[in-house]
Amino acid sequence: MKGVSNEAAVNKPGIGITALPADIRNSNILTNENLGLLASVPELPFVNAAFEDDRLKNIIQYYSIDPAEMEKELHYYATGLLDAGKINEAWQVLLALN
């Protein structure tokens, strides 16, 4: 009898697009490809308090009086990060709104 493979644990499926927060899923800026990358994580990320990013800080500071514009800028920034393959960083940028 063969042993049980750990392949299922290693290749854990992503959370899927329907599990994305509504503000991300319904973004007019993030593309379907961006959403697919975000949905490929094995579990919904949480805010990492140790995450440091100067551009993120600048966006939050500059757009703090206009949350709708801040969301747009964060989504644009996340798109660039996703295009560079930086999924975890993009998640941290998107989670900054919550």
ROGUTI-868425 format. One record per residue (C-alpha): residue number from 1; residue in one letter; x, y, z. Coordinates in steps of 0.05 Angstrom, whole numbers. Example, Ala and Ser with C-alpha at 12.3 -4.5 7.8 and 13.67 -1.06 7.14 Angstrom:
# residues 2
R   resi   resn        u        v        w
R      1      a      246      -90      156
R      2      s      273      -21      143
This chain:
# residues 98
R   resi   resn        u        v        w
R      1      m        0        0        0
R      2      k       27       68      -19
R      3      g       36      123       32
R      4      v       -6      185       30
R      5      s       27      240      -11
R      6      n       40      308       18
R      7      e       26      337      -51
R      8      a      -43      361      -30
R      9      a      -14      402       27
R     10      v       41      431      -18
R     11      n       -6      448      -75
R     12      k      -61      478      -33
R     13      p     -111      513      -78
R     14      g     -119      588      -77
R     15      i     -176      623      -41
R     16      g     -211      639     -107
R     17      i     -238      705     -133
R     18      t     -304      699      -96
R     19      a     -266      700      -30
R     20      l     -233      767      -45
R     21      p     -260      827       -6
R     22      a     -314      863      -46
R     23      d     -273      927      -54
R     24      i     -218      887      -87
R     25      r     -263      841     -127
R     26      n     -304      899     -154
R     27      s     -245      945     -169
R     28      n     -247      985     -234
R     29      i     -171      986     -234
R     30      l     -149      915     -218
R     31      t     -152      870     -279
R     32      n     -178      799     -282
R     33      e     -105      776     -284
R     34      n      -91      818     -221
R     35      l     -151      787     -186
R     36      g     -128      718     -206
R     37      l      -60      730     -175
R     38      l      -91      756     -111
R     39      a     -138      697     -109
R     40      s      -81      647     -117
R     41      v      -59      654      -44
R     42      p      -75      593       -1
R     43      e     -110      635       52
R     44      l     -135      707       59
R     45      p      -75      748       83
R     46      f      -76      791      145
R     47      v      -45      859      156
R     48      n       29      851      173
R     49      a       46      906      222
R     50      a      120      898      204
R     51      f      108      915      131
R     52      e      145      979      114
R     53      d      135     1015       48
R     54      d      150     1088       36
R     55      r      104     1095      -24
R     56      l       47     1064       15
R     57      k       59     1113       72
R     58      n       60     1171       23
R     59      i       -6     1150       -9
R     60      i      -40     1143       58
R     61      q      -14     1210       82
R     62      y      -30     1249       18
R     63      y      -99     1219        5
R     64      s     -123     1213       78
R     65      i     -176     1266       67
R     66      d     -205     1231        6
R     67      p     -215     1156       18
R     68      a     -242     1143      -52
R     69      e     -179     1173      -84
R     70      m     -136     1135      -34
R     71      e     -169     1070      -55
R     72      k     -155     1085     -129
R     73      e      -82     1102     -115
R     74      l      -73     1039      -74
R     75      h     -104      997     -128
R     76      y      -58     1028     -181
R     77      y        2     1015     -136
R     78      a      -20      943     -124
R     79      t      -28      932     -199
R     80      g       45      952     -209
R     81      l       67      905     -153
R     82      l       27      848     -183
R     83      d       57      861     -251
R     84      a      125      853     -218
R     85      g      104      787     -186
R     86      k      101      816     -116
R     87      i       35      785      -92
R     88      n       48      790      -17
R     89      e       68      863      -22
R     90      a        6      878      -65
R     91      w      -37      846      -12
R     92      q       -7      889       42
R     93      v      -20      952        1
R     94      l      -93      931      -11
R     95      l     -103      913       62
R     96      a      -81      982       83
R     97      l     -152     1006       70
R     98      n     -181      960      123
